[in-house]
Amino acid sequence: MKTGTPKTDIGGNPGYVDLFTPKLVTVLREGYGLAQLRADAVAGLTVAIVALPLSMAIAIASGVSPAQGLYTAVIGGILVSLLGGSRFQIGGPAGAFIVLVAGTVQAHGIDGLIIATVLSGFILMAIGGLKLGTYIKFIPYPVTVGFTAGIAVIIFSSQIKDLLGLSLSGPEPGPLLEKLPMIWAALPGIDPTTVMLSGGTIVMIVGLKRLRPHWPGMLIAVAGTAAMTAVFSLPVATIGSVFGGIPSEFPLPAIPEFSMDKVQAVIPNAISFALLGAIESLLSAVVADGMTGRHHRSNCELVAQGAANIGSGLFGGICVTGTIARTATNIRAGAHGPVAGILHALFLLMFILIAAPLASFIPLACLAGVLAVVAWNMIEKHAFATLLRASRGDAAVLMVTFLLTVLRDLMEAIVVGFALGSVLFIQRMSKTTAIASHTPFVAEDRADREVGAQAMPDIGPVTDPDIMVYRISGVFFFGAAASIGSVLDRIADTHRALIIDFAAVPFLDSTAANTLVGLAKKAEGRGVQVILTGTSHDVRRELFAHAIKPPLVHYEQTIEKAVERVRA
């Protein structure tokens, strides 16, 4: 049986859209001609120009070779666009993974990284196949803002050495608090030539973005500094001097050497890759939806991300995810659909096969400058300031997530931030659930002159000391069950009948149902009749599942009928 959503086709006739149908298939079904191909080719070339320096810079910062970053962009770009659930998503290496990838390489080596990448692909495919992608969107906004800002700080701190041309006394530590003292001790050895190149790169990128926003500032900066380094033979570290350049051929797929011990060792890393990849890719897809008015298929997108990570690992690449900056560039460049992402990957492949030797002259200081700009742009400065001012709860979630990301661990930051955000949500939701008492009556209890003047037909001046009516409004869940249960419990033994109206309750959970079970049994022991009114189908189903049914309690449609039942 297929799983999908009903939709009208191009002709306006009722059709069917499978939730796992790639957007590429949808675009081709709509009709794809030369005009669309031209638009996608221009967009693909534009994105490739942006992705070229970024892919190498992210790879170097992650502790692997620049060639592996390009392999990731090629394989990831093709598979994400070929199989994905977003029209405009661009897959490739992302700055958010730098810390995780670098830590995995240090702990388990390149083989361990590749195994973790492939395993994360299978995990992502399982998440998408089980339709769990919908739940990723429930991560609170302060968590994503704080997490992204924390990653930006880590990325920038990892580039200080190459920005300043420092020579450290030992291997550069990963944790920030261990890194900063070593960098401080090495500051007297700043290399002026390196600072000139890195500073010039930053100035050129920022200046071109303001003066010529449509020009490929990053590529121009990289090409300019590489040319300057080659012409003047500047004594700085380059891709050629450190990594031996980039191979001018694409590798064949290969399975890394692995053992069960190695697989078990990298499973935590694979889970971290998968969770971060799911969050990052769906966040990028949501951004694309907001820019275009389209709607992505989240579970299809996760399956594609999983396939891309498996493919990237087999070709020696690193983690693949949806990249927000490149996806936004793709949209602004006028992309029509996923073909643009495929072409962007093919353009990168052409660079590897044709122009790879030129990459040897690119100075590492230049790529560090590129990543410094990327880190600055990653921080959502306006959103960060707004959340700090919004409320104490949001500010606390933001700062805890940010500090844990910078000082502790990425996944720990997400888990703790999500937990705090959930507690904050529960506390706020509990305040929206209310219980109020009302005085019941029936029509014959009222004086003639009062009829028509009363706004609420079930509330009147004539009281019945034997009947108590309580109305619950809002979601009746575990966060509000204790307070509402205490109110109901206090009055259960003082009346002959207790009527509880659920007309304004859209949802009830098991904790609330258990509260009502205790109340009803206590009322039964004291001879108090309990009648529930206004229950919806879903609420009644939950109540029946907990055996809240006659003779323990009785059900009526309205408060008036419940009062008549008691008096009869």
C-alpha positions in Angstrom: 0.0 0.0 0.0 1.4 3.4 -1.0 1.8 6.2 1.4 1.2 9.6 0.0 -0.9 12.7 -0.1 -3.8 13.5 -2.4 -3.1 16.3 -4.8 -4.3 17.8 -8.0 -2.2 17.2 -11.1 -1.1 19.8 -13.6 -4.5 19.6 -15.3 -6.4 20.1 -12.1 -7.5 16.5 -11.8 -7.2 14.6 -8.6 -3.8 12.9 -8.5 -1.5 11.1 -6.1 1.9 12.1 -4.8 4.0 9.4 -3.2 5.8 10.9 -0.2 9.0 9.1 -1.3 8.9 10.2 -4.9 12.0 12.3 -5.6 11.4 15.9 -6.6 13.4 15.2 -9.8 10.7 12.9 -10.9 8.0 15.5 -10.1 9.9 18.2 -12.0 10.3 16.0 -15.1 6.6 15.0 -15.0 5.7 18.7 -15.1 7.6 19.1 -18.4 11.2 19.9 -18.8 12.6 21.7 -21.8 15.6 23.7 -23.0 14.7 26.9 -21.1 14.6 25.0 -17.8 17.9 23.3 -18.6 19.5 26.6 -19.4 18.3 28.0 -16.0 19.6 25.0 -14.2 22.9 25.1 -15.9 23.5 28.8 -15.0 22.5 28.0 -11.4 24.6 24.9 -11.2 27.7 26.7 -12.5 27.1 29.5 -9.9 26.8 27.1 -7.1 29.9 25.1 -8.2 32.0 28.3 -8.1 30.9 28.8 -4.5 31.2 25.2 -3.5 34.8 24.8 -4.9 36.7 26.7 -2.3 34.3 25.8 0.5 34.5 22.1 -0.1 38.3 22.2 0.1 38.3 24.6 3.1 35.8 22.4 5.1 37.8 19.3 4.4 41.1 20.8 5.5 39.5 22.1 8.7 38.0 18.6 9.3 41.4 17.0 9.3 41.2 15.3 5.9 42.6 16.2 2.4 41.0 18.9 0.2 40.4 16.2 -2.4 38.0 14.4 0.0 36.0 17.5 0.3 35.6 17.7 -3.5 34.7 14.0 -3.7 32.0 14.6 -1.1 30.6 17.6 -3.0 30.5 15.6 -6.3 28.9 12.4 -4.9 26.7 14.2 -2.4 25.6 16.8 -5.0 24.5 14.1 -7.5 22.7 11.8 -5.1 21.0 14.4 -3.0 19.6 16.1 -6.1 18.8 12.8 -7.9 16.9 11.2 -5.0 16.0 14.1 -2.7 12.6 15.5 -1.6 13.6 19.2 -2.2 13.7 20.9 -5.5 16.6 23.2 -4.7 18.7 21.3 -2.0 22.4 21.3 -2.6 24.3 18.5 -0.9 27.9 18.5 0.1 30.3 18.9 3.0 29.1 21.4 5.7 30.9 23.5 8.3 28.6 22.1 11.0 30.4 18.8 10.7 33.9 20.1 11.0 34.2 19.4 14.8 32.5 15.9 14.6 34.6 14.8 11.6 37.9 16.1 13.0 37.2 14.3 16.3 36.4 11.1 14.5 39.6 11.2 12.5 41.6 11.8 15.6 40.0 9.0 17.5 39.5 6.4 14.8 41.5 7.4 11.7 40.4 7.9 8.2 39.0 4.3 7.9 37.0 4.9 11.1 35.6 8.1 9.6 34.5 6.4 6.4 32.9 3.5 8.3 31.0 6.1 10.5 29.9 8.0 7.4 28.5 4.9 5.7 26.8 3.8 8.9 25.2 7.2 9.3 23.9 6.8 5.8 22.0 3.7 6.7 20.7 5.3 9.9 19.4 8.3 7.9 17.7 6.0 5.4 16.1 4.1 8.3 14.9 7.4 9.9 13.4 8.5 6.6 11.9 5.0 5.8 10.2 4.9 9.2 8.8 8.4 8.5 10.5 10.0 11.5 11.6 13.0 9.5 8.5 14.9 10.5 9.6 14.9 14.1 12.9 16.6 13.4 11.0 19.9 13.0 10.1 19.9 16.7 13.6 20.9 17.8 13.1 24.4 19.4 14.3 27.4 17.6 16.6 28.6 20.4 18.4 25.3 20.2 19.1 25.6 16.5 20.3 29.2 16.9 22.5 28.5 19.8 23.9 25.3 18.2 24.7 27.1 15.0 26.4 30.0 16.7 28.4 27.6 18.8 29.6 25.7 15.7 30.6 29.0 14.1 32.8 29.9 17.1 34.4 26.5 17.0 35.1 26.8 13.2 36.6 30.3 13.7 38.8 29.1 16.6 40.0 26.2 14.5 41.3 28.6 11.8 43.2 31.0 14.1 46.4 29.1 13.5 46.2 29.3 9.7 44.9 32.9 9.8 48.0 34.1 11.7 50.5 31.6 10.4 51.3 30.3 13.9 53.6 27.4 14.7 52.2 25.6 17.7 54.4 23.7 20.2 52.4 20.5 19.6 49.3 19.1 17.9 46.4 21.6 18.0 43.9 20.5 20.7 40.3 20.1 19.8 38.6 21.5 22.9 38.4 25.3 22.9 39.6 25.8 26.5 42.7 23.7 25.7 43.3 25.3 22.3 43.3 29.0 23.4 46.3 28.8 25.9 48.4 27.1 23.2 47.4 29.7 20.6 48.1 32.5 23.1 51.6 31.2 23.8 52.3 31.0 20.0 51.2 34.6 19.2 54.7 36.1 19.2 55.4 34.0 16.1 52.8 35.6 13.9 53.7 35.5 10.2 53.1 38.9 8.5 52.8 37.3 5.0 50.2 34.8 6.2 48.2 37.6 7.9 48.3 39.7 4.7 46.9 36.8 2.6 44.2 35.8 5.1 43.2 39.4 5.8 43.2 40.3 2.1 41.0 37.3 1.4 38.4 38.4 4.0 38.5 42.0 2.8 38.1 40.9 -0.8 35.1 38.6 0.0 33.3 41.1 2.1 34.1 44.0 -0.2 32.9 42.2 -3.3 29.7 41.1 -1.6 28.8 44.7 -0.9 30.1 46.3 -4.1 29.4 43.5 -6.6 27.0 41.0 -4.9 26.5 39.0 -8.0 30.3 38.3 -8.5 31.7 35.0 -7.0 33.7 36.7 -4.3 35.1 33.6 -2.7 36.4 32.2 -6.0 37.9 35.5 -7.0 39.6 35.8 -3.6 41.0 32.3 -3.8 42.2 32.7 -7.3 43.8 36.1 -6.6 45.7 34.9 -3.5 46.8 31.7 -5.3 48.1 33.7 -8.2 49.9 36.1 -5.9 51.5 33.2 -4.0 52.6 31.5 -7.3 54.0 34.7 -9.0 55.9 36.0 -5.9 56.8 32.6 -4.5 55.5 33.6 -1.1 56.8 31.4 1.8 53.4 30.3 3.1 51.8 26.9 3.4 49.7 25.9 0.4 47.6 22.9 -0.6 50.6 21.6 -2.7 53.1 21.9 0.1 51.0 20.4 2.8 48.8 17.9 0.9 50.7 17.4 -2.3 48.0 18.9 -4.4 44.7 17.3 -5.6 44.7 14.2 -7.8 43.5 14.9 -11.3 41.4 11.7 -11.4 38.3 10.5 -9.6 38.7 7.5 -7.3 36.8 4.2 -7.8 34.4 3.1 -5.0 36.1 0.9 -2.4 35.1 -0.7 0.9 37.4 0.4 3.8 39.0 -2.2 6.0 36.7 -2.8 8.9 36.2 -5.1 11.8 33.3 -5.5 14.3 35.3 -3.9 17.0 35.9 -0.9 14.7 32.2 -0.7 13.8 31.1 -0.8 17.4 33.7 1.9 18.3 32.4 4.3 15.6 28.6 3.7 16.1 28.3 6.8 18.5 30.0 8.9 15.8 27.7 7.5 13.2 24.6 8.4 15.3 26.0 11.9 15.8 26.6 12.3 12.0 23.0 11.0 11.3 21.2 13.3 13.8 23.2 16.4 12.9 22.8 15.6 9.2 19.0 15.2 9.5 18.7 18.5 11.4 21.0 20.4 9.0 19.4 19.0 5.8 15.8 19.5 6.9 16.6 23.0 8.2 18.1 23.8 4.8 15.0 22.4 3.0 12.8 24.5 5.2 14.8 27.6 4.3 14.4 26.7 0.7 10.7 26.4 1.1 10.5 29.8 2.7 12.4 31.4 -0.2 10.3 29.7 -2.9 6.9 28.9 -1.5 7.5 25.2 -2.3 7.1 22.2 0.1 9.8 19.6 0.5 9.2 15.9 1.3 11.1 15.4 4.6 11.3 11.6 4.7 12.3 11.4 1.0 15.0 13.9 1.7 16.4 11.9 4.6 16.5 8.8 2.5 18.4 10.7 -0.2 20.8 12.1 2.4 21.4 8.6 3.7 22.2 7.3 0.2 24.5 10.3 -0.4 26.5 9.5 2.8 26.8 5.9 1.8 28.0 6.9 -1.6 30.4 9.5 -0.3 32.0 7.0 2.1 32.5 4.5 -0.6 34.3 7.1 -2.7 36.5 8.2 0.2 34.5 11.3 1.0 33.2 12.7 4.3 29.7 13.5 5.7 27.1 14.9 3.3 24.2 17.1 4.3 22.0 19.9 2.9 24.0 23.1 2.8 22.0 26.3 3.5 24.3 28.8 1.9 24.7 26.8 -1.3 21.0 26.0 -1.5 20.2 29.7 -1.1 22.7 30.6 -3.8 21.1 28.0 -6.1 17.7 29.6 -5.6 19.0 33.1 -6.1 20.7 32.0 -9.3 17.4 31.0 -10.8 17.4 27.2 -10.5 14.3 25.4 -11.8 14.8 22.1 -10.1 17.1 19.3 -9.0 19.0 19.2 -12.3 20.9 22.4 -11.1 22.3 20.4 -8.2 23.4 17.5 -10.4 25.1 20.0 -12.8 26.9 21.7 -10.0 28.4 18.4 -9.0 29.4 17.7 -12.7 31.1 21.1 -12.9 33.1 20.2 -9.8 34.0 16.9 -11.3 35.3 18.7 -14.4 37.5 20.9 -12.2 39.0 17.7 -10.6 39.7 16.2 -14.0 41.0 19.3 -15.8 42.2 22.0 -13.4 43.3 20.1 -10.3 47.0 21.0 -10.6 46.1 24.7 -10.2 44.8 24.0 -6.7 48.4 23.3 -5.5 49.1 27.1 -5.3 46.1 27.9 -3.1 47.5 29.1 0.3 45.9 27.6 3.5 45.7 31.2 4.8 43.3 32.0 2.0 41.0 29.0 2.8 41.1 30.0 6.5 39.9 33.4 5.5 37.0 31.8 3.6 36.0 29.8 6.6 36.3 32.9 8.9 33.7 34.6 6.7 31.6 31.4 6.6 31.7 31.3 10.5 30.6 34.9 10.8 27.7 34.4 8.4 26.6 31.3 10.2 25.8 33.2 13.4 22.2 34.5 13.2 23.1 37.6 15.0 19.7 39.3 14.9 17.9 36.1 16.0 20.5 35.6 18.8 19.9 39.1 20.1 16.1 38.8 19.8 16.0 35.5 21.7 18.1 37.0 24.5 15.5 39.8 24.9 12.4 37.6 24.3 12.1 35.8 27.6 14.2 34.3 30.3 13.2 30.8 29.3 14.3 31.2 25.6 17.4 33.0 26.7 18.4 30.2 29.0 17.8 27.5 26.4 19.8 29.5 23.9 22.8 30.2 26.1 22.9 26.6 27.5 23.0 25.2 24.0 25.6 27.7 22.9 27.9 27.2 25.8 27.6 23.4 25.7 28.4 23.4 22.0 31.5 25.5 22.4 32.8 24.0 25.7 31.5 20.5 25.8 30.0 18.4 23.0 27.7 19.0 20.0 25.3 16.1 20.7 25.2 16.9 24.4 24.3 20.5 23.5 21.4 19.3 21.2 20.1 16.8 23.8 20.2 19.2 26.8 18.9 22.1 24.7 16.0 20.0 23.4 15.2 18.8 27.0 15.2 22.3 28.4 13.1 23.6 25.5 10.6 20.7 26.1 10.4 21.5 29.8 9.8 25.2 28.9 7.1 24.2 26.4 5.4 22.0 29.0 5.5 24.7 31.6 3.9 27.2 29.2 1.3 24.7 28.0 0.3 23.9 31.5 -0.6 27.6 32.0 -3.0 27.4 29.1 -5.0 24.6 30.7 -7.7 25.9 33.1 -10.5 24.6 35.2 -13.5 26.7 36.3 -16.6 25.9 38.3 -20.1 26.8 37.1 -23.5 26.8 38.8 -25.9 24.5 37.0 -29.6 24.9 36.4 -32.4 23.7 34.2 -34.8 25.9 32.4 -37.7 25.5 34.8 -35.5 26.8 37.7 -35.4 30.3 36.1 -37.8 33.2 36.5 -39.5 34.2 33.3 -37.9 37.6 33.3 -34.4 36.0 33.3 -35.0 34.0 30.2 -33.3 35.7 27.2 -31.2 37.9 29.3 -28.7 35.2 30.2 -25.7 34.9 27.8 -24.7 31.4 28.9 -27.7 29.1 28.9 -26.1 26.6 31.4 -25.1 29.2 34.0 -27.8 30.8 36.1 -28.4 32.5 39.5 -30.3 29.5 40.9 -27.8 27.1 42.6 -28.1 23.4 43.3 -26.1 22.5 46.4 -26.1 18.8 45.3 -24.5 19.3 41.9 -21.1 20.7 41.0 -20.1 21.5 37.4 -16.5 22.0 36.4 -15.3 23.0 32.9 -11.8 22.1 31.7 -10.3 24.1 28.9 -7.1 23.5 27.0 -5.0 20.4 26.5 -5.5 18.1 29.6 -2.0 16.5 29.8 0.5 15.5 32.4 1.8 19.0 32.8 -1.7 20.2 34.1 -3.0 16.9 35.5 -1.8 17.5 39.0 -3.2 20.9 39.5 -6.6 20.0 37.9 -6.7 16.8 39.8 -6.2 18.5 43.1 -9.1 20.9 42.4 -11.5 18.1 41.4 -10.4 16.0 44.4 -11.3 18.7 46.9 -14.9 18.9 45.8 -15.6 15.2 45.0 -17.0 14.4 48.4 -19.1 17.5 49.0 -21.8 17.0 46.4 -24.2 14.3 45.2 -23.0 14.6 41.6 -20.0 16.0 39.9 -20.2 17.0 36.2 -17.0 17.6 34.3 -17.3 19.2 30.9 -14.7 18.4 28.2 -16.2 20.4 25.4 -13.1 22.7 25.3 -10.5 19.9 25.7 -9.0 18.9 22.3 -6.6 16.3 23.7 -6.2 14.2 26.8 -3.2 12.0 27.6 -2.7 8.9 29.8 -1.6 10.9 32.9 -4.8 13.0 32.8 -6.9 9.8 32.2 -5.2 8.2 35.2 -6.1 11.3 37.3 -9.7 10.9 36.3 -9.6 7.2 37.2 -8.5 8.0 40.8 -11.1 10.7 41.1 -13.9 8.5 39.8 -13.0 5.6 42.1 -12.8 8.0 45.1 -16.2 9.5 44.2 -17.7 6.1 43.8 -16.6 5.1 47.3 -18.3 8.3 48.7 -21.5 7.9 46.8 -20.8 10.8 44.4 -22.0 10.3 40.8 -19.5 11.5 38.1 -20.8 12.5 34.7 -18.6 13.6 31.8 -20.0 15.9 29.1 -18.8 17.2 25.8 -16.2 14.6 25.1 -14.9 14.3 21.6 -14.3 11.0 19.8 -10.6 11.1 20.5 -11.0 12.1 24.2 -13.6 9.4 24.7 -11.4 6.8 23.1 -8.6 7.6 25.5 -10.9 7.5 28.5 -12.4 4.1 27.4 -8.9 2.7 27.0 -8.4 3.5 30.7 -11.7 1.9 31.7 -13.3 5.2 32.4 -16.8 4.1 31.4 -20.1 3.1 33.0 -20.8 2.2 35.7 -17.7 4.1 37.0 -18.8 7.3 35.2 -21.6 8.3 32.9 -21.5 10.3 29.6 -23.9 13.0 28.4 -23.7 15.3 25.4 -24.4 18.5 27.3 -24.3 19.9 30.8 -28.1 20.4 30.7 -28.7 16.8 30.0 -26.3 15.8 32.7 -28.2 17.9 35.3 -31.5 16.5 34.2 -30.0 13.0 34.6 -29.0 13.7 38.2 -32.3 15.2 39.1 -34.3 12.4 37.5 
